[in-house]
Amino acid sequence: MGITINFLIISIILIFTLSVASYLLRDKENQLFRIKGTQELLDRVNTWWIIILTLLFFLVIGTNATIVFFALISYLAFKEYVSHLNARQSDRRIIFWAYISIIPQYYFIAIEWFTMFLIWIPIYAFLFLPLRQVLIGETKGFIKNTASIQWGLMLFVFLFSHIAYLVTFNRPNEDIIGVELILYLLILTQGNDVFQYIWGKKLGSIKIIPKVSPNKTVEGFIGGMVSTIILSMLLSFLTPFTLIETTIAGVIISIGGFFGDVVISSIKRDLGIKDFGSLLAGHGGINDRIDSLIYTAPLFFHYINYLYQIA
């Protein structure tokens, strides 16, 4: 795959930013950060160290390693989801085949079989799972169980897997480098979450969907979008985008990130949980961290593929 100068620049910036954040949060003499919740912030930063260093490690190793890395995240995310479904013993047979379907999904990415990548889960897996349920002979809860598993596969495997396919997008002569696109998407998606939170805290007063996410405000959404667009322009050297294309990418990621966040929030409220897990200290579970990415990954993927016809 090869590591580019842009990749090294972004890696250095990320590591430097984390180093500064870690220092400030550990500095007891720094009055600015001596606030309630500092330990939680420190936990979040420590977890970000693990996330970013692990990501960079796999991106450096190569394409197949990166695909395996994202496949593992898909597996863990789906596992977190189904662990809260209170599945019956008979349902576990369906869940088993849902787990198995993750392997072909990422295999098709590795061999760059775009058509099968697009239809494997939403057609073949979706047709097979209810058939397997029928063969078990359990009709009670048929709709709920089948739909719940299909929905989990759609979110945490199919939609999320689009980020893995980005690693195959390589046209150096057109400034299209897969690892750079992945970094661009991840930084903008996570940055958008932070921007919406900060603007919401500073200026937020008009609630958007209080029953789903009480902290989401119109001011936070708009402020986050503007900030994300600016960040998309600053990082445009990672992409082949023109100024207009960059602006649209910022809008797509900002809106998509918001939708992903509130959809996962709705799922958690329906399941009666605050977090999907505790694997990531200060963040919750895997799904609490990739919620926005579930929407931004496929939207960004198809946007760039529409513009440059890569896949």
Residue frames relative to the residue before (quaternion, step in Angstrom):
aa qw qx qy qz dx dy dz
M 1.0000 0.0000 0.0000 0.0000 0.00 0.00 0.00
G 0.2761 -0.7984 0.4950 0.2034 3.55 1.00 -0.80
I 0.2669 -0.7567 0.5783 0.1474 3.55 -0.99 0.87
T 0.2758 -0.7955 0.5266 0.1174 3.54 -0.74 1.08
I 0.6675 -0.4753 0.3880 0.4219 3.55 -1.33 0.22
N 0.6428 0.5302 -0.3219 0.4496 3.58 0.97 -0.85
F 0.6242 0.5359 -0.3277 0.4645 3.55 1.05 -0.81
L 0.6669 0.4991 -0.2980 0.4662 3.58 0.92 -0.89
I 0.6328 0.5363 -0.3321 0.4491 3.58 0.99 -0.82
I 0.6815 0.4755 -0.2872 0.4764 3.58 0.86 -0.98
S 0.6285 0.5390 -0.3393 0.4465 3.59 0.97 -0.80
I 0.6611 0.5011 -0.3004 0.4707 3.58 0.94 -0.89
I 0.6456 0.5193 -0.3189 0.4603 3.59 0.97 -0.86
L 0.6597 0.5102 -0.3091 0.4570 3.59 0.93 -0.90
I 0.6774 0.4849 -0.2909 0.4705 3.57 0.89 -0.93
F 0.6394 0.5216 -0.3219 0.4643 3.59 0.99 -0.81
T 0.6546 0.5204 -0.3052 0.4556 3.58 0.95 -0.92
L 0.6642 0.4903 -0.2986 0.4788 3.58 0.95 -0.86
S 0.6304 0.5389 -0.3315 0.4497 3.58 1.03 -0.77
V 0.6553 0.5012 -0.3044 0.4762 3.57 0.96 -0.88
A 0.6564 0.5120 -0.3092 0.4597 3.58 0.92 -0.93
S 0.6550 0.5133 -0.3113 0.4589 3.59 0.94 -0.87
Y 0.6545 0.5164 -0.3084 0.4581 3.57 0.97 -0.87
L 0.6883 0.4903 -0.2917 0.4481 3.57 0.82 -0.97
L 0.6893 0.4838 -0.2842 0.4583 3.58 0.96 -0.84
R 0.6913 0.4486 -0.2785 0.4933 3.59 1.18 -0.46
D 0.5852 0.5910 -0.3637 0.4195 3.58 1.25 -0.35
K 0.2792 -0.8045 0.5030 0.1476 3.57 -0.22 1.27
E 0.6435 0.5250 -0.3291 0.4494 3.60 1.19 -0.38
N 0.5663 0.5960 -0.3877 0.4169 3.57 1.25 -0.21
Q 0.3233 -0.8002 0.4770 0.1665 3.54 -0.22 1.31
L 0.5946 0.6079 -0.3620 0.3820 3.58 1.07 -0.74
F 0.7829 0.3382 -0.1654 0.4953 3.58 0.99 -0.81
R 0.5033 0.6198 -0.4444 0.4063 3.58 1.25 0.24
I 0.3454 0.7259 -0.4997 0.3225 3.51 0.48 1.29
K 0.6446 -0.5080 0.3983 0.4096 3.52 -1.27 0.34
G 0.7591 0.3426 -0.2628 0.4871 3.54 -0.85 0.93
T 0.3727 0.7519 -0.4779 0.2598 3.60 1.24 0.10
Q 0.6363 0.5287 -0.3383 0.4485 3.60 0.98 -0.78
E 0.6344 0.5173 -0.3289 0.4709 3.58 1.04 -0.75
L 0.6402 0.5120 -0.3207 0.4744 3.57 1.01 -0.82
L 0.6473 0.5146 -0.3179 0.4638 3.56 1.01 -0.82
D 0.6247 0.5269 -0.3297 0.4726 3.57 1.04 -0.77
R 0.6421 0.5282 -0.3204 0.4539 3.56 0.99 -0.85
V 0.6705 0.4908 -0.2978 0.4700 3.58 0.92 -0.92
N 0.6362 0.5259 -0.3309 0.4574 3.60 0.95 -0.81
T 0.6520 0.4987 -0.3076 0.4813 3.57 1.04 -0.79
W 0.6247 0.5328 -0.3398 0.4587 3.57 1.03 -0.75
W 0.5743 0.5687 -0.3776 0.4520 3.60 1.09 -0.62
I 0.6797 0.4870 -0.2865 0.4677 3.56 0.86 -0.98
I 0.6655 0.5184 -0.3048 0.4421 3.58 0.88 -0.99
I 0.7264 0.4543 -0.2570 0.4470 3.57 0.73 -1.07
L 0.6692 0.4884 -0.3132 0.4642 3.60 0.89 -0.84
T 0.6350 0.5167 -0.3282 0.4712 3.59 1.04 -0.74
L 0.6472 0.5198 -0.3106 0.4631 3.57 0.95 -0.91
L 0.6798 0.4879 -0.2955 0.4611 3.58 0.81 -0.99
F 0.6115 0.5667 -0.3412 0.4342 3.57 1.04 -0.79
F 0.7162 0.4390 -0.2601 0.4760 3.57 0.81 -0.98
L 0.6171 0.5368 -0.3501 0.4567 3.59 1.05 -0.67
V 0.6526 0.5099 -0.3080 0.4683 3.58 1.06 -0.76
I 0.6318 0.5629 -0.3402 0.4101 3.60 0.95 -0.85
G 0.6519 -0.5222 0.3281 0.4412 3.58 0.91 -0.84
T 0.7626 -0.4166 0.2686 0.4155 3.52 -1.38 0.14
N 0.7082 0.4634 -0.2804 0.4529 3.59 0.71 -1.02
A 0.6325 0.5253 -0.3318 0.4626 3.57 1.02 -0.76
T 0.6427 0.5229 -0.3148 0.4631 3.57 1.02 -0.79
I 0.6437 0.5176 -0.3153 0.4673 3.57 1.00 -0.84
V 0.6433 0.5091 -0.3149 0.4773 3.59 0.99 -0.83
F 0.6245 0.5521 -0.3307 0.4426 3.58 1.00 -0.81
F 0.7059 0.4373 -0.2675 0.4888 3.58 0.84 -0.94
A 0.5885 0.5516 -0.3694 0.4614 3.60 1.13 -0.56
L 0.6377 0.5216 -0.3206 0.4675 3.58 1.02 -0.78
I 0.6364 0.5135 -0.3277 0.4733 3.58 1.00 -0.79
S 0.6227 0.5389 -0.3296 0.4617 3.58 1.01 -0.82
Y 0.6532 0.5202 -0.3053 0.4576 3.54 0.93 -0.94
L 0.6877 0.4788 -0.2798 0.4686 3.59 0.86 -0.97
A 0.6438 0.5215 -0.3197 0.4597 3.57 1.01 -0.80
F 0.6675 0.4840 -0.2986 0.4806 3.58 0.93 -0.89
K 0.6255 0.5419 -0.3237 0.4585 3.57 1.04 -0.80
E 0.6319 0.5255 -0.3243 0.4684 3.59 0.98 -0.82
Y 0.6623 0.5266 -0.2945 0.4443 3.52 0.95 -0.95
V 0.7316 0.4325 -0.2604 0.4582 3.60 0.68 -1.05
S 0.5701 0.6039 -0.3870 0.4006 3.61 1.16 -0.45
H 0.7056 0.4367 -0.2529 0.4975 3.58 1.23 -0.38
L 0.5430 0.6574 -0.3836 0.3547 3.60 1.25 0.04
N 0.3070 -0.7663 0.5061 0.2498 3.60 1.25 -0.22
A 0.0971 0.8466 -0.5133 0.1017 3.54 0.92 0.99
R 0.4469 -0.6602 0.5387 0.2725 3.54 -1.16 0.72
Q 0.6897 -0.4699 0.3396 0.4338 3.57 -1.27 0.27
S 0.6682 0.4994 -0.3046 0.4598 3.60 0.96 -0.85
D 0.6258 0.5526 -0.3376 0.4347 3.57 1.11 -0.65
R 0.5944 0.6117 -0.3644 0.3737 3.57 1.09 -0.65
R 0.5798 0.5688 -0.3820 0.4409 3.59 1.16 -0.45
I 0.6428 0.5008 -0.3148 0.4868 3.56 1.08 -0.71
I 0.6410 0.5306 -0.3158 0.4559 3.55 1.00 -0.87
F 0.5966 0.5737 -0.3546 0.4350 3.58 1.06 -0.75
W 0.7022 0.4516 -0.2698 0.4797 3.58 0.87 -0.95
A 0.5838 0.5540 -0.3719 0.4626 3.57 1.17 -0.47
Y 0.6246 0.5207 -0.3273 0.4813 3.58 1.05 -0.77
I 0.6502 0.5316 -0.3156 0.4415 3.58 0.90 -0.92
S 0.6448 0.5557 -0.3254 0.4118 3.59 1.01 -0.78
I 0.5294 0.6281 -0.4102 0.3962 3.59 1.22 -0.31
I 0.6312 0.5738 -0.3365 0.3989 3.58 0.98 -0.84
P 0.6945 0.4450 -0.3035 0.4769 3.67 0.72 -0.91
Q 0.5937 0.5888 -0.3736 0.4015 3.61 0.98 -0.74
Y 0.7441 0.3796 -0.2192 0.5041 3.57 0.88 -0.92
Y 0.5565 0.5752 -0.3939 0.4519 3.59 1.20 -0.38
F 0.6505 0.5134 -0.3147 0.4629 3.58 0.97 -0.83
I 0.5982 0.5284 -0.3601 0.4830 3.58 1.17 -0.50
A 0.6606 0.5350 -0.3061 0.4285 3.57 0.90 -0.98
I 0.7503 0.3443 -0.2107 0.5236 3.59 1.02 -0.77
E 0.4069 -0.7584 0.4237 0.2822 3.57 1.38 0.16
W 0.3180 0.7097 -0.5473 0.3093 3.55 0.90 1.01
F 0.2396 -0.8504 0.4539 0.1160 3.51 0.25 1.35
T 0.6527 0.5321 -0.3236 0.4313 3.58 0.90 -0.90
M 0.6974 0.4520 -0.2793 0.4809 3.59 0.84 -0.93
F 0.5706 0.5780 -0.3698 0.4512 3.58 1.13 -0.60
L 0.7065 0.4757 -0.2563 0.4570 3.57 0.97 -0.90
I 0.8040 0.3320 -0.1555 0.4681 3.60 0.94 -0.80
W 0.4626 0.7168 -0.4485 0.2666 3.61 1.15 -0.34
I 0.7641 0.3535 -0.2035 0.4998 3.60 0.74 -1.01
P 0.7472 0.4232 -0.2745 0.4327 3.65 0.61 -0.97
I 0.7321 0.3371 -0.2506 0.5363 3.62 1.19 -0.19
Y 0.7884 0.3588 -0.2089 0.4540 3.58 0.33 -1.21
A 0.6949 0.4484 -0.2882 0.4828 3.61 0.81 -0.92
F 0.6610 0.5137 -0.3073 0.4525 3.57 0.99 -0.83
L 0.6580 0.4814 -0.3124 0.4876 3.60 1.10 -0.57
F 0.6824 0.5164 -0.2902 0.4283 3.56 0.99 -0.83
L 0.6547 0.5655 -0.3282 0.3794 3.60 0.85 -0.95
P 0.6927 0.4320 -0.3105 0.4870 3.65 0.79 -0.79
L 0.5938 0.5540 -0.3652 0.4551 3.60 1.12 -0.60
R 0.6399 0.5109 -0.3171 0.4785 3.57 1.00 -0.82
Q 0.6238 0.5325 -0.3294 0.4677 3.56 1.06 -0.72
V 0.6336 0.5293 -0.3203 0.4646 3.56 1.02 -0.82
L 0.6748 0.5094 -0.2996 0.4420 3.59 0.89 -0.91
I 0.5918 0.5485 -0.3661 0.4636 3.58 1.18 -0.49
G 0.3862 -0.7555 0.4476 0.2825 3.55 1.13 -0.67
E 0.5450 0.6007 -0.4048 0.4222 3.59 1.25 0.22
T 0.1203 -0.8323 0.5397 0.0400 3.59 -0.40 1.20
K 0.5791 0.5805 -0.3864 0.4223 3.58 1.15 -0.47
G 0.8229 0.1439 -0.1435 0.5307 3.56 -0.75 1.05
F 0.2814 0.8075 -0.4831 0.1882 3.58 1.30 0.27
I 0.7012 0.4752 -0.2793 0.4522 3.59 0.76 -1.04
K 0.6845 0.4989 -0.2913 0.4447 3.57 0.80 -1.02
N 0.6919 0.4855 -0.2911 0.4481 3.56 0.83 -0.96
T 0.6815 0.4878 -0.2938 0.4597 3.58 0.84 -0.98
A 0.6813 0.4927 -0.2904 0.4569 3.57 0.87 -0.96
S 0.6362 0.5401 -0.3316 0.4399 3.60 1.00 -0.80
I 0.6784 0.4750 -0.2891 0.4802 3.58 0.94 -0.89
Q 0.6451 0.5150 -0.3234 0.4626 3.59 0.95 -0.83
W 0.6536 0.5172 -0.3129 0.4554 3.58 0.96 -0.86
G 0.6402 0.5198 -0.3208 0.4659 3.58 1.03 -0.76
L 0.6487 0.5087 -0.3108 0.4731 3.58 1.00 -0.83
M 0.6400 0.5359 -0.3261 0.4436 3.55 0.98 -0.83
L 0.7242 0.4500 -0.2477 0.4601 3.57 0.84 -1.01
F 0.8369 0.3134 -0.1188 0.4327 3.52 0.46 -1.28
V 0.7207 0.3532 -0.2507 0.5413 3.57 1.25 -0.13
F 0.7580 0.3953 -0.2414 0.4592 3.60 0.45 -1.16
L 0.7219 0.4277 -0.2671 0.4739 3.61 0.63 -1.05
F 0.6818 0.4944 -0.3007 0.4474 3.57 0.86 -0.92
S 0.6286 0.5834 -0.3403 0.3856 3.61 1.00 -0.78
H 0.5025 0.6566 -0.4280 0.3650 3.60 1.20 -0.28
I 0.6142 0.5453 -0.3654 0.4380 3.58 1.07 -0.60
A 0.6300 0.5342 -0.3346 0.4537 3.59 1.07 -0.68
Y 0.6471 0.5293 -0.3277 0.4402 3.59 1.01 -0.79
L 0.5480 0.6293 -0.3905 0.3888 3.60 1.16 -0.51
V 0.6037 0.5883 -0.3642 0.3959 3.58 1.08 -0.67
T 0.6544 0.5047 -0.3132 0.4680 3.61 1.20 -0.40
F 0.5489 0.6153 -0.3969 0.4031 3.61 1.25 -0.18
N 0.2566 0.7823 -0.5244 0.2171 3.58 -0.07 1.25
R 0.2107 0.7153 -0.6417 0.1795 3.51 -0.67 1.25
P 0.2247 -0.8329 0.4901 0.1249 3.59 0.28 1.25
N 0.6425 0.5383 -0.3298 0.4343 3.59 1.03 -0.71
E 0.7232 0.3603 -0.2281 0.5433 3.59 1.27 -0.36
D 0.4858 -0.6840 0.4089 0.3592 3.58 1.30 0.31
I 0.4776 0.6217 -0.4716 0.4037 3.58 1.02 0.82
I 0.0932 0.7911 -0.5900 0.1317 3.57 -0.35 1.30
G 0.5160 -0.7083 0.3926 0.2790 3.55 -0.61 1.18
V 0.6864 0.4845 -0.3019 0.4506 3.59 0.80 -0.97
E 0.6450 0.5158 -0.3243 0.4612 3.58 1.07 -0.69
L 0.6262 0.5275 -0.3321 0.4683 3.58 1.06 -0.72
I 0.6367 0.5272 -0.3239 0.4601 3.58 1.03 -0.81
L 0.6606 0.4937 -0.3072 0.4748 3.58 0.92 -0.88
Y 0.6212 0.5466 -0.3290 0.4552 3.58 1.01 -0.84
L 0.6851 0.4862 -0.2794 0.4650 3.56 0.84 -1.00
L 0.6841 0.4964 -0.2933 0.4468 3.59 0.84 -0.96
I 0.6771 0.4920 -0.3028 0.4559 3.59 0.86 -0.93
L 0.6760 0.4831 -0.2997 0.4689 3.59 0.91 -0.85
T 0.6539 0.5168 -0.3211 0.4497 3.59 0.95 -0.83
Q 0.7093 0.4311 -0.2641 0.4913 3.57 0.85 -0.94
G 0.6154 0.5453 -0.3410 0.4557 3.56 1.09 -0.69
N 0.6275 0.5435 -0.3268 0.4518 3.56 1.03 -0.82
D 0.6177 0.5393 -0.3367 0.4628 3.60 1.02 -0.78
V 0.6794 0.4887 -0.2811 0.4696 3.56 0.92 -0.97
F 0.6618 0.5175 -0.3095 0.4455 3.59 0.90 -0.92
Q 0.6670 0.4944 -0.3101 0.4632 3.58 0.89 -0.89
Y 0.6347 0.5263 -0.3258 0.4626 3.57 1.05 -0.74
I 0.6874 0.4893 -0.2871 0.4535 3.60 0.85 -1.00
W 0.6856 0.4686 -0.2918 0.4746 3.60 0.83 -0.94
G 0.6252 0.5400 -0.3334 0.4543 3.56 1.07 -0.70
K 0.6659 0.4953 -0.2910 0.4760 3.56 1.02 -0.85
K 0.7073 0.4809 -0.2614 0.4474 3.58 0.95 -0.89
L 0.8456 0.1576 -0.0230 0.5096 3.56 0.79 -1.05
G 0.5010 0.7247 -0.3925 0.2641 3.56 1.21 -0.41
S 0.1002 0.7892 -0.6005 0.0806 3.56 -0.95 0.94
I 0.7198 0.3971 -0.2338 0.5192 3.59 1.11 -0.69
K 0.3024 -0.7749 0.5316 0.1598 3.57 -0.46 1.22
I 0.3691 -0.7223 0.5416 0.2209 3.58 -1.06 0.78
I 0.7843 -0.0921 0.1080 0.6039 3.57 0.69 -1.12
P 0.1508 -0.8595 0.4826 0.0751 3.61 0.46 1.21
K 0.6437 0.5342 -0.3390 0.4306 3.61 1.05 -0.63
V 0.7100 0.4221 -0.2492 0.5056 3.57 1.16 -0.54
S 0.7941 -0.0547 0.0931 0.5982 3.56 0.83 -1.06
P 0.2791 -0.8245 0.4705 0.1447 3.60 0.05 1.31
N 0.6832 0.5063 -0.2894 0.4395 3.59 1.12 -0.57
K 0.5587 0.6003 -0.3956 0.4135 3.59 1.24 -0.17
T 0.0071 -0.8107 0.5841 -0.0397 3.58 -0.73 1.09
V 0.6394 -0.5170 0.4067 0.3980 3.54 -1.29 0.39
E 0.6601 0.5144 -0.3082 0.4523 3.58 0.95 -0.89
G 0.6545 0.5083 -0.3099 0.4662 3.56 1.01 -0.81
F 0.6442 0.5275 -0.3134 0.4566 3.56 1.02 -0.84
I 0.6966 0.4614 -0.2747 0.4758 3.60 0.83 -0.98
G 0.6599 0.5044 -0.3091 0.4633 3.58 0.92 -0.89
G 0.6451 0.5214 -0.3119 0.4634 3.54 1.04 -0.81
M 0.6505 0.5212 -0.3203 0.4501 3.57 0.97 -0.83
V 0.6597 0.4999 -0.3098 0.4679 3.59 0.89 -0.93
S 0.6690 0.4984 -0.2987 0.4635 3.59 0.92 -0.90
T 0.6521 0.5122 -0.3119 0.4638 3.58 1.01 -0.80
I 0.6225 0.5276 -0.3385 0.4685 3.59 1.03 -0.73
I 0.6421 0.5109 -0.3199 0.4736 3.59 0.97 -0.85
L 0.6620 0.4968 -0.3040 0.4717 3.58 0.94 -0.88
S 0.6222 0.5427 -0.3427 0.4482 3.59 1.03 -0.75
M 0.6469 0.5052 -0.3135 0.4774 3.57 1.09 -0.69
L 0.6506 0.5235 -0.3137 0.4519 3.58 0.99 -0.83
L 0.7529 0.3651 -0.1923 0.5128 3.56 1.10 -0.72
S 0.3488 0.7833 -0.4638 0.2229 3.58 1.25 0.16
F 0.5450 0.6193 -0.4024 0.3969 3.61 1.23 -0.35
L 0.6063 0.5486 -0.3533 0.4545 3.58 1.29 -0.21
T 0.7391 0.3703 -0.1820 0.5325 3.56 1.29 -0.25
P 0.5080 -0.6215 0.4851 0.3469 3.59 -1.30 0.11
F 0.3943 0.7893 -0.4191 0.2143 3.59 1.33 -0.02
T 0.4063 -0.6242 0.6048 0.2819 3.49 -1.32 0.55
L 0.7155 -0.4334 0.3060 0.4546 3.60 -1.26 0.09
I 0.6661 0.4922 -0.3024 0.4718 3.58 0.94 -0.87
E 0.6552 0.5091 -0.3112 0.4634 3.59 0.94 -0.87
T 0.6303 0.5345 -0.3216 0.4621 3.56 1.07 -0.77
T 0.6466 0.5230 -0.3101 0.4607 3.56 0.97 -0.89
I 0.6602 0.4989 -0.3027 0.4729 3.57 0.94 -0.91
A 0.6223 0.5386 -0.3384 0.4562 3.59 1.01 -0.80
G 0.6445 0.5247 -0.3153 0.4581 3.58 1.00 -0.83
V 0.6496 0.5089 -0.3051 0.4754 3.57 1.02 -0.84
I 0.6555 0.5232 -0.3085 0.4488 3.58 0.90 -0.97
I 0.6957 0.4695 -0.2790 0.4665 3.58 0.85 -0.96
S 0.6408 0.5288 -0.3285 0.4492 3.59 1.00 -0.75
I 0.6962 0.4511 -0.2703 0.4886 3.58 0.84 -0.99
G 0.6559 0.5188 -0.3073 0.4541 3.57 0.94 -0.91
G 0.6442 0.5287 -0.3175 0.4524 3.57 0.99 -0.82
F 0.6318 0.5276 -0.3179 0.4705 3.55 1.04 -0.81
F 0.6689 0.5008 -0.2975 0.4618 3.59 0.88 -0.94
G 0.6512 0.5218 -0.3179 0.4500 3.57 0.93 -0.88
D 0.6404 0.5419 -0.3087 0.4483 3.55 0.99 -0.90
V 0.7418 0.4229 -0.2463 0.4585 3.58 0.74 -1.04
V 0.5923 0.5500 -0.3766 0.4527 3.61 1.12 -0.53
I 0.6740 0.4694 -0.2947 0.4884 3.59 0.91 -0.90
S 0.6068 0.5432 -0.3507 0.4622 3.61 1.08 -0.67
S 0.6420 0.5213 -0.3163 0.4647 3.57 1.04 -0.80
I 0.6334 0.5235 -0.3262 0.4673 3.57 1.01 -0.82
K 0.6669 0.5030 -0.3070 0.4561 3.58 0.90 -0.90
R 0.6489 0.5037 -0.3234 0.4698 3.58 0.98 -0.77
D 0.6416 0.5170 -0.3239 0.4649 3.57 1.00 -0.76
L 0.7034 0.4462 -0.2555 0.4908 3.57 1.05 -0.79
G 0.4231 -0.7310 0.4415 0.3029 3.57 1.26 -0.27
I 0.5631 0.5839 -0.3966 0.4297 3.58 1.07 0.74
K 0.4591 -0.6642 0.5148 0.2883 3.57 -1.23 0.49
D 0.7839 0.0444 0.0110 0.6192 3.54 0.99 -0.95
F 0.5537 -0.6150 0.4474 0.3391 3.55 -1.22 0.49
G 0.8000 -0.1111 0.0946 0.5820 3.58 1.15 -0.52
S 0.4333 -0.6833 0.5197 0.2742 3.55 -1.27 -0.35
L 0.2962 0.7966 -0.4836 0.2092 3.57 1.25 0.35
L 0.7642 0.2950 -0.1511 0.5532 3.58 1.01 -0.86
A 0.3566 -0.7703 0.4892 0.2002 3.57 -0.23 1.28
G 0.8100 0.2301 -0.1997 0.5010 3.55 -0.86 1.02
H 0.7338 0.3854 -0.2130 0.5172 3.57 1.26 -0.32
G 0.5021 -0.6052 0.4606 0.4117 3.57 1.03 -0.79
G 0.7490 -0.3390 0.2739 0.4990 3.54 -0.83 -1.01
I 0.7470 -0.3606 0.2954 0.4740 3.55 -1.33 -0.10
N 0.7071 0.4825 -0.2706 0.4404 3.58 0.83 -0.98
D 0.5981 0.5461 -0.3621 0.4614 3.58 1.20 -0.42
R 0.6961 0.4534 -0.2637 0.4903 3.57 1.23 -0.44
I 0.7608 0.3684 -0.2078 0.4922 3.61 1.01 -0.72
D 0.3142 0.7982 -0.4804 0.1831 3.60 1.26 0.10
S 0.6992 0.4553 -0.2772 0.4764 3.60 0.81 -0.95
L 0.6428 0.5635 -0.3107 0.4156 3.56 1.05 -0.85
I 0.5543 0.6222 -0.3855 0.3963 3.56 1.16 -0.56
Y 0.7277 0.3755 -0.2281 0.5267 3.58 1.10 -0.64
T 0.6845 0.5045 -0.3124 0.4236 3.61 0.87 -0.86
A 0.6096 0.5885 -0.3597 0.3908 3.62 1.02 -0.74
P 0.7306 0.3972 -0.2756 0.4823 3.65 0.67 -0.93
L 0.6318 0.5365 -0.3437 0.4415 3.61 1.00 -0.72
F 0.6721 0.4765 -0.2885 0.4878 3.58 0.94 -0.88
F 0.6213 0.5606 -0.3313 0.4357 3.57 0.98 -0.88
H 0.7454 0.4075 -0.2360 0.4718 3.58 0.70 -1.04
Y 0.5707 0.5699 -0.3806 0.4524 3.58 1.20 -0.42
I 0.7182 0.4262 -0.2619 0.4836 3.58 0.78 -0.99
N 0.6321 0.5213 -0.3355 0.4650 3.59 1.08 -0.63
Y 0.6143 0.5347 -0.3365 0.4728 3.58 1.12 -0.65
L 0.6880 0.4922 -0.2795 0.4542 3.56 0.96 -0.86
Y 0.8423 0.2180 -0.0532 0.4901 3.57 0.86 -0.99
Q 0.3193 -0.7916 0.4820 0.1976 3.60 1.30 0.08
I 0.1735 0.8303 -0.5033 0.1648 3.55 0.69 1.14
A 0.7367 0.4041 -0.2301 0.4909 3.58 0.87 -0.98
